[in-house]
Amino acid sequence: MKNKKLLIIAGLFALLALGAGTFAWFTSEDSVTNHFEGEIAGNDIQIVETFTPEEDWTPGEGVAKKVSVANVSEYDALIRVSFEEVFKKLRDNNEIYFDGTETYIWASGPNKGSELSSPPVVPKAMPSKSDYVSLGYKDVTANLSTEVKNITVANKEYRFKIYEKEVQAAGNKPSGEPIPEEYSYVAQWEASDSTKAKAYIGNTSGSIERNRTTQKLTLVNPAYLSMIDATYNEIKENWAEPNKLYNKPAVDEITYKAFADDLIQLGFTELTKEITKNKWYYNVADGHFYFVGKVLRGTQTPQLLDSVKLMEQADNSYSLLQFDLIVNANGIQNAQQSIKDSWKTDVSNPALYDKLVEFCDY
């Protein structure tokens, strides 16, 4: 083949620098971080992914991330996949109360109750997902006689809101003695874009005083907005980094621990420990998953990745963690020499090389 061609593309959410070489066969690469949909004209291979980013990942929850690779070229191909990870964990996950002025108080941790010596470096409001109206509460902010000023966090202004629900109606005891009505109160901070943040007004029944005649409400304690310092420690790992290949023992045949953290686990499908035709195989010698078969033009591989799970053992230190799994796919024309020159499995794993050669036309 006289024409030489190298196609390198990147997914919508990641632009990765890829080394370029010149070969006498066709090669193609694709990369995707988290969410990737639709077609990109000109790609010879394309990652096919079903994934909805999880914004409230909780321990024990598995998030579907279904990944396979399509061959949209004019030639039959051999395909392999590798991963990169970006794992971000809070340096300090202890909650902070902020009164909107210059006072920041530790709400948890070893310094609970004491003021911070300096403001949070990266202030982030603690999100509230409560819909109190749907729980039977009504907005009674207009009845609040205590002045509570708006609080701005990370350039977003929040307004204090308080909600009330009657938990006991007025009545009379058998003796005729009157029983006053009783109310339950909850509060949160709300921004104009409907973003909600947690509020703290005390945790005792006496935190709010209610005038039974005027229905006016008075806060006994200051109204705080809950926040954290969203400063992260970041870990980046590349399964195929030559000087630091992924080599953790598998949990089982189709479950692997994430490179960056053992409490994140990746669930696979169509993956075997033995080199098996039409299955995926992880080559520990180079950090890639190989599809052991020929991918005909216009078809796609079986699914490789199925889910990503944060394990039940994850404690509060995993609050607001961030985890990106970047999927890199690489395809070459099914030519014996291209395997040697591009993938070098003849050196790293001769048994895998011999099996892949069975699917070569050149």
Backbone torsions as a table, in degrees:
resi	resn	phi	psi	omega
1	MET	NA	123.6	-175.7
2	LYS	-88.0	-35.0	-178.4
3	ASN	-72.4	140.2	-180.0
4	LYS	-118.8	137.3	-173.2
5	LYS	-148.3	133.4	174.3
6	LEU	-133.5	118.2	179.4
7	LEU	-108.3	124.4	178.3
8	ILE	-127.2	124.5	177.7
9	ILE	-134.5	164.6	177.4
10	ALA	-128.5	151.9	179.2
11	GLY	-69.5	172.2	-175.7
12	LEU	-62.4	-29.3	-171.8
13	PHE	-110.7	4.0	178.6
14	ALA	-148.7	130.7	175.3
15	LEU	-115.0	106.1	-173.5
16	LEU	-109.0	136.4	177.5
17	ALA	-76.8	125.1	-176.5
18	LEU	-122.7	136.9	-179.5
19	GLY	-69.0	139.9	-178.2
20	ALA	-108.3	141.9	175.8
21	GLY	-138.2	178.6	179.3
22	THR	-122.7	123.4	-177.2
23	PHE	-131.5	162.4	-179.8
24	ALA	-94.4	31.2	176.3
25	TRP	-149.8	174.1	-177.7
26	PHE	-90.1	136.2	173.8
27	THR	-132.3	158.2	179.0
28	SER	-154.5	149.7	-179.5
29	GLU	-137.4	152.0	175.2
30	ASP	-144.6	151.5	-179.4
31	SER	-143.7	142.5	179.8
32	VAL	-145.6	138.6	174.4
33	THR	-112.9	121.5	175.0
34	ASN	63.4	-85.5	-170.1
35	HIS	-115.8	128.1	-179.1
36	PHE	-145.5	125.6	178.6
37	GLU	-140.4	157.4	172.8
38	GLY	81.1	179.0	-175.7
39	GLU	-104.6	151.3	173.8
40	ILE	-122.9	116.7	-175.9
41	ALA	-59.8	135.4	175.4
42	GLY	101.4	-9.7	179.3
43	ASN	-78.0	141.3	174.8
44	ASP	-94.1	-26.6	168.3
45	ILE	-129.8	157.2	-175.5
46	GLN	-148.7	130.8	176.4
47	ILE	-73.2	129.6	177.0
48	VAL	-106.9	116.5	-170.9
49	GLU	-135.8	139.6	169.8
50	THR	-116.5	112.9	-175.1
51	PHE	-158.2	130.4	173.2
52	THR	-115.5	116.7	-178.2
53	PRO	-55.0	135.7	-179.6
54	GLU	-96.4	120.2	-177.9
55	GLU	-98.5	-6.5	-178.6
56	ASP	-140.5	61.6	-174.1
57	TRP	-72.9	123.9	-178.1
58	THR	-115.3	151.7	179.5
59	PRO	-55.3	136.5	-179.9
60	GLY	90.1	-6.1	-176.4
61	GLU	-93.2	128.7	173.8
62	GLY	-100.7	133.2	-179.9
63	VAL	-108.5	126.2	-179.3
64	ALA	-65.6	127.2	173.4
65	LYS	-141.2	92.7	-172.7
66	LYS	-98.0	120.6	-172.9
67	VAL	-127.8	129.4	167.5
68	SER	-140.5	178.5	-176.2
69	VAL	-130.3	130.5	-179.3
70	ALA	-101.5	142.7	174.4
71	ASN	-101.0	104.0	-178.5
72	VAL	-107.4	24.6	-177.9
73	SER	-91.5	-173.7	176.2
74	GLU	-101.7	13.9	-179.6
75	TYR	-138.7	157.9	174.6
76	ASP	-75.0	150.5	-170.0
77	ALA	-137.6	159.3	166.3
78	LEU	-109.0	140.9	-171.3
79	ILE	-133.1	140.9	172.5
80	ARG	-136.6	161.8	-175.5
81	VAL	-136.3	143.0	171.8
82	SER	-134.6	168.1	-177.4
83	PHE	-123.4	150.3	164.1
84	GLU	-124.8	150.1	-178.5
85	GLU	-128.4	142.4	170.1
86	VAL	-126.3	113.3	-175.5
87	PHE	-117.2	122.5	-178.7
88	LYS	-122.0	126.9	-178.9
89	LYS	-128.1	138.7	-178.5
90	LEU	-58.7	138.0	175.0
91	ARG	-67.1	-36.2	-179.9
92	ASP	-143.7	113.4	-176.1
93	ASN	-94.5	9.3	-179.3
94	ASN	-72.2	138.5	-176.4
95	GLU	-75.0	151.1	-178.1
96	ILE	-128.5	138.4	173.5
97	TYR	-99.9	134.7	-178.5
98	PHE	-126.8	130.9	-177.1
99	ASP	-96.7	4.4	177.5
100	GLY	91.2	-6.4	177.4
101	THR	-106.2	-112.5	178.5
102	GLU	-121.9	13.6	-175.1
103	THR	-101.3	120.0	175.6
104	TYR	-121.5	126.5	-175.8
105	ILE	-123.4	133.0	175.7
106	TRP	-65.7	124.7	179.8
107	ALA	-95.5	-13.2	179.4
108	SER	-154.0	173.1	179.0
109	GLY	90.0	-177.2	-174.5
110	PRO	-65.1	-22.5	-179.0
111	ASN	-103.8	21.5	-177.4
112	LYS	-50.2	131.0	177.6
113	GLY	92.9	-14.7	-179.2
114	SER	-97.3	155.1	179.9
115	GLU	-78.8	148.0	174.8
116	LEU	-71.9	145.5	179.0
117	SER	-73.5	-22.1	177.6
118	SER	-151.7	157.0	-179.5
119	PRO	-62.8	157.8	175.7
120	PRO	-57.9	142.4	-179.4
121	VAL	-67.8	-45.6	178.6
122	VAL	-125.1	83.2	-177.5
123	PRO	-66.5	133.9	178.1
124	LYS	-138.6	123.3	178.8
125	ALA	-65.4	137.5	176.1
126	MET	-73.4	119.5	-174.7
127	PRO	-68.7	145.4	173.2
128	SER	-117.0	128.3	-179.5
129	LYS	-107.4	13.4	-176.4
130	SER	-78.2	135.8	171.9
131	ASP	-111.9	88.7	-171.6
132	TYR	-67.2	-30.5	179.1
133	VAL	-62.0	-40.9	179.3
134	SER	-67.6	-16.8	179.2
135	LEU	-95.1	9.4	175.8
136	GLY	96.3	5.2	178.2
137	TYR	-89.2	156.3	173.6
138	LYS	-123.7	149.0	-178.7
139	ASP	-73.1	117.4	179.4
140	VAL	-120.9	26.5	-179.2
141	THR	-57.8	-33.3	-179.1
142	ALA	-64.3	-19.4	-179.9
143	ASN	-89.0	0.3	-175.5
144	LEU	-79.8	120.4	179.0
145	SER	-88.0	-19.5	177.4
146	THR	-77.0	129.4	178.2
147	GLU	-76.8	122.6	177.3
148	VAL	-123.4	114.1	-177.4
149	LYS	-78.7	153.0	176.6
150	ASN	-63.6	151.7	179.7
151	ILE	-120.8	135.3	178.3
152	THR	-108.2	126.9	177.2
153	VAL	-130.3	125.2	179.3
154	ALA	52.3	47.2	176.7
155	ASN	65.5	16.6	176.0
156	LYS	-119.3	127.9	-176.7
157	GLU	-92.7	131.1	179.9
158	TYR	-114.2	142.4	176.8
159	ARG	-111.2	136.7	-179.6
160	PHE	-73.1	133.8	179.1
161	LYS	-130.9	140.2	178.9
162	ILE	-128.9	141.0	-175.1
163	TYR	-125.1	149.0	-174.4
164	GLU	-130.8	144.2	173.9
165	LYS	-141.3	131.8	177.4
166	GLU	-75.4	124.7	-179.7
167	VAL	-107.8	-13.8	174.8
168	GLN	-149.2	122.5	179.3
169	ALA	-77.3	155.1	176.6
170	ALA	-64.9	146.6	-179.4
171	GLY	-167.3	-157.7	-179.1
172	ASN	-137.8	144.2	172.7
173	LYS	-73.4	164.4	177.1
174	PRO	-54.5	-27.5	179.5
175	SER	-78.0	-7.6	-176.9
176	GLY	95.8	-8.5	179.1
177	GLU	-67.4	131.4	-176.9
178	PRO	-69.0	146.4	175.2
179	ILE	-113.6	118.3	-179.2
180	PRO	-74.1	155.2	175.8
181	GLU	-68.5	154.4	177.9
182	GLU	-127.2	149.1	-175.2
183	TYR	-129.7	151.0	172.6
184	SER	-110.1	141.4	-177.6
185	TYR	-126.7	142.1	172.9
186	VAL	-136.0	156.4	-177.9
187	ALA	-142.4	154.5	172.2
188	GLN	-158.8	169.5	177.7
189	TRP	-105.3	139.4	-176.1
190	GLU	-132.8	136.4	177.8
191	ALA	-97.8	167.1	-177.2
192	SER	-65.3	-22.4	179.2
193	ASP	-91.6	14.8	178.0
194	SER	77.2	3.4	172.6
195	THR	-64.9	138.3	-178.5
196	LYS	-120.0	146.0	177.7
197	ALA	-130.6	151.0	-178.9
198	LYS	-69.1	145.4	177.3
199	ALA	-120.1	151.7	174.9
200	TYR	-129.6	122.6	178.9
201	ILE	-126.8	15.9	-176.0
202	GLY	110.0	159.1	-177.2
203	ASN	-122.7	30.2	177.1
204	THR	-122.3	163.0	-177.9
205	SER	-67.0	-17.2	-178.4
206	GLY	-94.6	16.9	-177.0
207	SER	-73.4	-20.5	-179.7
208	ILE	-131.2	132.5	175.4
209	GLU	-105.7	134.4	-177.3
210	ARG	-120.1	125.1	175.5
211	ASN	-81.5	114.8	-174.0
212	ARG	-70.0	-17.3	179.9
213	THR	-87.1	-49.0	-176.6
214	THR	-95.8	-11.4	-174.9
215	GLN	63.8	12.7	177.6
216	LYS	-72.6	144.3	-177.7
217	LEU	-112.8	141.9	178.3
218	THR	-128.5	129.7	176.6
219	LEU	-81.9	130.5	178.2
220	VAL	-79.5	-33.9	-178.3
221	ASN	-114.5	162.2	173.7
222	PRO	-61.4	153.2	175.9
223	ALA	-93.0	115.7	-178.2
224	TYR	-103.8	149.7	169.8
225	LEU	-101.8	132.7	-179.5
226	SER	-84.5	134.7	-180.0
227	MET	-147.1	173.5	172.1
228	ILE	-135.6	165.6	172.3
229	ASP	-91.6	104.5	-174.6
230	ALA	-83.6	53.5	172.9
231	THR	-94.7	125.0	-172.4
232	TYR	-109.6	148.3	162.3
233	ASN	-92.3	132.6	-175.1
234	GLU	-114.6	135.3	175.0
235	ILE	-122.0	128.5	175.3
236	LYS	-115.9	131.6	179.2
237	GLU	-133.7	144.7	177.8
238	ASN	-125.4	115.5	-176.5
239	TRP	-58.2	-28.1	-174.6
240	ALA	-106.2	16.3	176.9
241	GLU	-66.3	118.1	-173.1
242	PRO	-54.7	-35.6	-177.6
243	ASN	-87.4	-3.0	-178.5
244	LYS	-155.1	64.6	-178.3
245	LEU	-69.8	148.0	174.8
246	TYR	-66.7	126.0	179.9
247	ASN	-145.8	28.4	177.6
248	LYS	-69.3	144.4	175.9
249	PRO	-61.6	138.1	179.2
250	ALA	-68.1	145.3	175.3
251	VAL	-66.1	-46.1	170.7
252	ASP	-154.2	-169.7	-172.2
253	GLU	-62.5	-27.8	-176.0
254	ILE	-122.2	16.4	179.9
255	THR	-132.8	127.1	179.2
256	TYR	-125.2	146.0	172.5
257	LYS	-76.2	146.3	174.7
258	ALA	-62.8	151.3	-179.5
259	PHE	-64.6	-40.8	-172.4
260	ALA	-78.4	-28.8	-175.2
261	ASP	-157.7	131.1	-175.3
262	ASP	-68.6	-20.2	-177.7
263	LEU	-86.3	3.5	168.9
264	ILE	-110.0	125.7	-177.2
265	GLN	-123.1	142.1	-179.2
266	LEU	-104.3	127.1	179.0
267	GLY	-101.7	127.4	-177.0
268	PHE	-110.9	169.8	173.7
269	THR	-142.4	154.1	-178.5
270	GLU	58.7	31.5	179.7
271	LEU	-114.6	133.9	179.3
272	THR	-130.1	154.3	177.6
273	LYS	-78.4	-22.5	177.7
274	GLU	-98.9	152.1	178.6
275	ILE	-72.7	107.3	-171.1
276	THR	-128.6	134.6	-179.1
277	LYS	-57.2	135.2	177.0
278	ASN	64.4	23.3	173.7
279	LYS	-125.0	165.7	173.7
280	TRP	-89.5	147.9	-178.2
281	TYR	-140.2	131.3	177.8
282	TYR	-91.3	122.2	179.1
283	ASN	-96.2	99.8	-176.9
284	VAL	-63.2	-17.9	-177.9
285	ALA	-73.4	-20.5	178.8
286	ASP	-137.3	2.4	174.4
287	GLY	75.9	23.8	-179.6
288	HIS	-119.9	150.3	169.9
289	PHE	-95.9	124.4	-178.6
290	TYR	-106.8	133.6	169.4
291	PHE	-84.3	121.1	-174.4
292	VAL	-88.5	79.0	-179.6
293	GLY	170.1	170.6	177.8
294	LYS	-93.1	130.5	178.0
295	VAL	-99.4	106.6	-177.1
296	LEU	-65.0	151.0	177.6
297	ARG	-56.9	135.6	179.7
298	GLY	83.1	6.7	178.6
299	THR	-122.9	178.7	178.9
300	GLN	-136.4	160.7	179.9
301	THR	-70.4	162.3	167.5
302	PRO	-62.4	161.4	179.6
303	GLN	-62.0	138.4	176.7
304	LEU	-102.0	-64.0	-177.4
305	LEU	-93.8	141.2	-177.8
306	ASP	-116.9	-39.2	-175.1
307	SER	-159.9	162.6	173.2
308	VAL	-127.9	130.2	-173.0
309	LYS	-128.9	134.1	170.3
310	LEU	-91.8	120.8	-170.8
311	MET	-71.4	156.8	-177.3
312	GLU	-60.4	-25.8	-177.2
313	GLN	-73.4	-8.0	-178.9
314	ALA	-64.1	125.9	-177.6
315	ASP	-98.5	-166.3	-176.3
316	ASN	-63.9	-19.3	179.5
317	SER	-66.9	-13.1	178.5
318	TYR	-93.3	6.5	178.3
319	SER	-57.5	135.3	176.5
320	LEU	56.3	29.5	177.1
321	LEU	-64.9	158.0	175.3
322	GLN	-127.0	132.3	-178.8
323	PHE	-140.8	120.3	175.5
324	ASP	-111.4	129.2	174.1
325	LEU	-111.4	112.6	-177.3
326	ILE	-97.2	124.4	-177.8
327	VAL	-102.4	120.1	178.3
328	ASN	-111.2	122.9	179.1
329	ALA	-112.8	143.6	-178.3
330	ASN	-136.8	129.2	179.1
331	GLY	-125.7	145.5	176.0
332	ILE	-132.5	156.5	175.0
333	GLN	-64.2	144.2	-174.4
334	ASN	-76.0	72.1	178.6
335	ALA	-122.5	135.8	-175.6
336	GLN	-57.9	-43.0	-177.9
337	GLN	-68.0	-30.8	179.5
338	SER	-67.0	-33.0	176.3
339	ILE	-62.7	-44.5	-179.4
340	LYS	-64.4	-45.4	-173.6
341	ASP	-79.1	-37.8	-175.5
342	SER	-89.8	-44.0	-172.5
343	TRP	-105.4	-25.7	177.7
344	LYS	55.9	31.7	177.7
345	THR	-71.1	-15.2	175.9
346	ASP	-63.3	-24.1	177.9
347	VAL	-97.4	-46.3	-173.8
348	SER	-75.2	-32.0	-177.7
349	ASN	-156.7	84.2	-176.5
350	PRO	-57.0	-34.6	179.8
351	ALA	-65.0	-40.4	177.1
352	LEU	-66.4	-42.8	178.8
353	TYR	-57.3	-48.4	-178.6
354	ASP	-59.5	-37.4	-179.0
355	LYS	-71.2	-40.5	179.7
356	LEU	-66.7	-32.8	179.6
357	VAL	-61.1	-27.9	179.1
358	GLU	-61.7	-21.1	-177.4
359	PHE	-104.4	14.6	180.0
360	CYS	-93.6	142.4	177.4
361	ASP	-100.6	-7.9	-177.6
362	TYR	-129.6	NA	NA
